[in-house]
């Protein structure tokens, strides 16, 4: 099958591209820098093409024979609100318009959004796909805008939206930060560490995305994904220390986290580069929880996650070591 994939050089996108390649699909991967796609030569069926969602004319020529579109491109850290919306909102809209214009054979658009769209939820009241959306960050708001544009523009093309929670696994740079700090003997957690989280390994995310993309049962539907558990930051920090073989959890008062976020914003402004630690990320971390209910995808599509948290973290740690990250 001919597939068009955006975000193939990103964390989830790279894992998805490899998995689709192993399934025998021909995957046309949109990249802004071909040098970052050199690894694709190692996988049959991956075709990197240079283009930019901010310039639709660069992608239209590559859509004529495409059957399925996977849209994963986006940013989860940015310098300011306008950048989130330009890439996650307008960029998505540009892709959907291009598909309408040139994708005469497209039969499905699979959009990977985020649980951030739903807003904070705890284990007692987890996010439901049919519930009210209440994003509290620029990232969540911009991903919601992408969802809205998909529904508005693609009324005649089947689509599916997947909202993953926190994702970890090979090539992830978010959890990697904590493993790197554990190497120094400490893992910091903000406040009391009671933040509740749904989480999922990238292998399970890509399985769920592929499952949803290749069935009519998912047409016009939104699905949440997770490993089915509810985890706290304290639990995760202790797990990282256990896997690393030593260290201690350091509790960081919330006020210091807020200060670090403001400092990160300042550095981003001065350097013109987004920072991993910023006020938006701190705002997310100070909520009571980011938990979702996954009954719908289990019932509708039969999705069952395969990777339990401890095994997933352990394999991710060994991947970091083997890849030379640690």
C-alpha positions in Angstrom: 0.0 0.0 0.0 1.2 3.5 -0.8 1.4 5.6 2.4 2.2 9.2 3.1 3.8 9.8 6.5 4.6 13.1 8.2 6.8 13.3 11.2 8.9 10.3 10.2 12.1 11.8 11.8 10.4 12.3 15.1 10.1 9.8 18.0 6.8 8.1 17.3 7.1 8.7 13.5 10.4 6.9 13.2 9.1 3.8 15.0 6.0 3.8 12.9 7.9 4.2 9.6 10.1 1.2 10.4 7.1 -0.9 11.4 5.2 -0.1 8.3 8.3 -0.9 6.2 8.5 -4.3 7.8 4.9 -4.9 6.9 5.8 -4.4 3.3 4.2 -1.0 2.7 5.7 1.7 0.5 6.0 4.7 2.8 6.6 8.2 1.4 8.1 10.2 4.3 7.9 14.0 4.4 11.0 15.5 5.8 12.3 19.1 5.9 16.0 18.0 6.0 17.0 15.0 3.9 20.2 14.6 6.0 18.0 13.6 9.0 16.5 10.8 6.8 19.7 9.0 5.9 18.7 6.1 8.2 15.8 5.3 5.9 18.2 3.7 3.4 18.4 0.8 5.8 14.7 0.0 5.4 13.0 -1.2 2.3 10.0 0.8 1.2 10.9 4.1 2.9 11.1 7.0 0.5 12.1 10.3 2.0 10.9 13.4 0.2 11.7 17.0 1.0 8.9 19.3 1.8 7.3 21.5 4.4 3.7 21.6 5.7 4.0 25.4 5.8 4.5 25.3 2.0 1.8 23.0 0.6 3.1 23.3 -2.9 6.1 21.2 -1.8 3.9 18.2 -0.9 1.1 18.2 -3.5 3.2 16.4 -6.2 3.7 13.4 -3.9 0.0 12.7 -3.0 -1.5 11.4 -6.3 -1.0 7.7 -5.7 -1.3 7.7 -1.9 -4.0 5.5 -0.2 -3.4 6.2 3.5 -2.1 9.3 5.2 -0.5 9.3 8.6 -0.1 12.7 10.1 2.3 12.8 13.0 4.4 15.9 12.4 4.3 18.6 15.0 6.0 20.2 18.0 5.5 19.6 21.7 7.9 22.4 22.7 8.0 25.8 21.1 9.1 29.3 21.8 5.6 30.8 21.9 1.9 30.1 21.4 2.0 31.3 17.7 4.6 28.7 16.9 2.5 25.9 18.3 -0.5 27.0 16.2 1.5 27.6 13.1 2.9 24.1 13.1 0.4 21.9 14.9 -2.7 23.9 13.7 -2.1 25.6 10.4 0.4 22.9 9.3 -2.2 20.2 9.8 -4.7 22.3 7.9 -2.3 22.7 5.0 -1.8 18.9 4.8 -5.6 18.2 4.8 -6.2 20.8 2.1 -3.4 19.3 0.0 -4.9 15.8 0.3 -8.3 17.2 -0.8 -6.6 18.9 -3.8 -4.3 16.1 -5.0 -5.0 12.9 -3.0 -7.5 11.5 -5.4 -6.8 7.9 -4.1 -6.7 8.6 -0.4 -9.0 6.4 1.5 -8.0 7.3 5.1 -6.3 10.0 7.2 -5.0 8.9 10.5 -4.2 11.9 12.8 -2.1 11.4 15.9 -3.2 14.1 18.3 -2.6 14.1 22.1 -4.3 13.5 25.4 -3.4 17.1 26.1 -6.5 18.0 24.1 -8.8 16.5 26.7 -7.1 18.4 29.5 -6.2 17.2 33.0 -8.1 14.1 34.4 -7.5 11.8 37.3 -8.0 8.1 37.7 -11.3 8.8 39.5 -12.6 10.8 36.5 -10.5 9.7 33.4 -10.8 11.4 30.1 -13.4 10.0 27.8 -13.4 10.4 24.0 -16.9 11.8 24.1 -16.2 14.1 27.0 -15.7 17.9 26.9 -12.2 18.9 25.8 -10.4 21.4 28.0 -6.8 21.9 27.0 -4.8 24.0 29.4 -1.5 24.5 27.4 -0.6 26.0 24.0 0.4 22.5 22.9 -3.0 21.0 23.8 -4.9 23.9 22.2 -2.9 23.7 19.0 -3.5 19.9 18.7 -7.2 20.5 19.2 -7.1 23.0 16.4 -5.6 20.3 14.2 -8.5 18.0 15.1 -11.0 20.7 14.3 -9.4 21.4 10.9 -9.5 17.7 10.1 -13.2 17.5 10.8 -14.0 20.7 9.0 -12.0 20.0 5.8 -12.2 16.3 5.4 -15.9 15.6 5.4 -15.7 13.3 2.4 -12.5 11.4 3.4 -12.6 8.9 6.3 -10.5 9.9 9.2 -9.5 8.7 12.6 -7.9 10.6 15.5 -5.6 8.9 18.1 -4.9 10.7 21.4 -1.9 9.1 23.1 -0.9 10.0 26.6 2.8 10.1 27.7 4.7 7.9 25.3 8.2 6.3 26.0 10.5 3.9 24.2 13.4 4.0 21.7 14.3 7.5 20.4 12.2 9.2 23.2 14.0 12.3 24.6 11.6 13.1 27.4 12.1 10.1 29.7 15.7 10.0 28.6 16.3 13.2 30.6 15.4 11.3 33.8 17.6 8.3 33.0 20.4 10.7 32.3 19.9 12.4 35.7 19.7 9.0 37.3 23.2 8.3 36.0 24.2 11.3 38.2 22.5 9.6 41.2 19.2 11.6 41.4 15.8 11.6 39.8 13.8 14.8 40.6 10.0 14.9 41.0 7.9 18.0 41.4 6.0 18.5 44.6 4.8 15.3 46.2 5.1 13.2 43.1 1.5 12.2 43.1 0.7 13.3 39.6 -1.3 10.5 38.0 -0.4 9.4 34.5 -1.6 7.2 31.7 1.4 6.0 29.8 2.2 3.7 26.8 5.2 2.2 25.1 5.8 3.4 21.5 5.5 -0.2 20.2 1.9 -0.3 21.5 1.2 3.2 20.2 2.3 2.2 16.7 0.3 -1.0 16.9 -2.8 0.9 17.8 -2.2 3.5 15.1 -1.8 0.9 12.4 -4.8 -1.1 13.7 -7.0 2.0 13.5 -5.7 3.1 10.1 -6.5 -0.1 8.3 -10.1 -0.7 9.3 -13.4 1.0 8.5 -14.5 0.4 12.1 -12.5 3.5 13.1 -13.9 5.9 10.5 -14.9 9.2 12.1 -13.8 8.1 15.5 -11.5 9.4 18.3 -9.6 6.9 20.4 -7.5 7.1 23.5 -4.5 4.8 24.0 -2.6 3.6 27.1 -1.2 0.6 28.8 -4.3 0.4 30.9 -2.6 1.4 34.1 -2.4 4.5 36.2 1.1 5.5 37.3 2.5 8.3 39.5 5.6 10.3 39.0 6.9 8.9 42.3 6.4 5.4 41.0 8.1 6.2 37.7 11.1 7.8 39.5 11.6 4.8 41.8 11.3 2.5 38.8 14.1 4.4 36.9 16.3 4.2 40.0 15.6 0.5 40.3 16.5 -0.2 36.7 19.6 2.1 36.9 20.7 0.3 40.0 21.0 3.1 42.5 20.3 6.8 43.2 17.6 8.7 45.1 14.4 10.6 44.5 14.7 14.3 45.0 11.5 16.2 45.6 11.5 19.7 44.1 9.0 22.2 45.6 6.5 23.5 43.1 7.7 27.1 43.4 11.1 26.1 42.2 9.5 24.3 39.3 7.6 27.4 38.3 10.8 29.4 38.5 12.6 26.9 36.3 9.8 27.2 33.8 10.1 31.0 33.7 13.8 30.7 33.3 13.4 28.3 30.4 11.0 30.7 28.7 13.6 33.4 29.1 16.4 31.2 27.6 14.1 30.3 24.7 13.4 34.0 24.0 17.1 35.0 24.1 18.4 31.9 22.2 15.4 31.6 19.8 15.4 27.9 20.6 12.6 26.1 22.5 13.6 24.6 25.9 12.6 21.2 27.3 11.8 22.9 30.6 9.4 25.8 30.2 6.4 27.2 31.9 4.0 25.2 29.8 5.6 21.9 30.7 5.7 22.9 34.4 2.0 23.8 34.1 1.3 20.2 32.9 3.4 18.7 35.7 1.5 20.6 38.4 -1.9 19.1 37.6 -3.5 16.3 39.5 -3.4 13.9 36.6 -3.4 13.1 32.9 -5.4 9.9 32.8 -7.6 8.4 30.1 -10.1 5.7 29.7 -9.3 3.2 26.9 -12.4 1.0 26.9 -13.5 2.4 23.5 -10.5 1.2 21.5 -10.5 -2.1 23.2 -14.2 -2.7 22.5 -14.3 -1.2 18.9 -11.0 -2.4 17.6 -9.9 -5.1 20.0 -6.7 -3.3 20.9 -4.7 -4.9 23.7 -1.4 -3.3 24.8 1.5 -5.7 25.1 4.2 -3.8 27.0 3.9 -3.5 30.8 5.6 -0.4 32.3 8.5 -2.0 34.1 9.5 -4.2 31.2 9.0 -1.2 28.8 11.2 1.1 30.9 13.9 -1.6 31.3 14.0 -2.3 27.5 14.1 1.5 26.9 17.0 1.9 29.3 19.0 -0.8 27.5 18.2 0.8 24.2 19.6 4.1 25.4 22.8 2.3 26.5 23.2 0.3 23.3 22.5 3.4 21.1 25.2 5.4 23.0 22.8 7.8 24.6 23.9 6.8 28.1 
